[in-house]
Amino acid sequence: QVQLVESGGGLVQPGGSLRLSCAASRSIYSINAMGWYRQAPGKQRELVAAITSGGSANYADSVKGRFTISRDNAKKTVYLQMNSLKPEDTAVYYCNAFLRRLGAMQDYDYWGQGTQVTVSS
């Protein structure tokens, strides 16, 4: 059973920083794209940032210049460095990975359990 384990959420003041981590574990053959999504109360889940296995990244317009996504392929981990946080960044952040588990014939989407990020004074 593939697991995506997230960490790093919490409460931070406006203008502060947080770093989210997501580690993929158990029986993984390869990982293609990885990314972070978020969902605020009453809103749809939206893409925040994504990164390919080769390191190419794309971002939502609302976080460009403030957030940085990166990955460590050897550790099967993706990170999201969030700087200059705003109250509107408050949401549950979900890790996503398009990967192939051992023994599978194709890649599938997997999701983490979500981590709460609250930006408030």
Buried (B, 14 or more C-beta within 10 A) or exposed (E): EBEBBBEBBEEBEEEBEBBBBBBBEEEBEBBEBBBBBBBBEEEEBEBBBBBBBEEEBEBBEEBEEBBBBBBEEEEBBBBBBBBEBEEEBBBBBBBBBBBBBEEBEEBEEBBBEBBEBBBEE
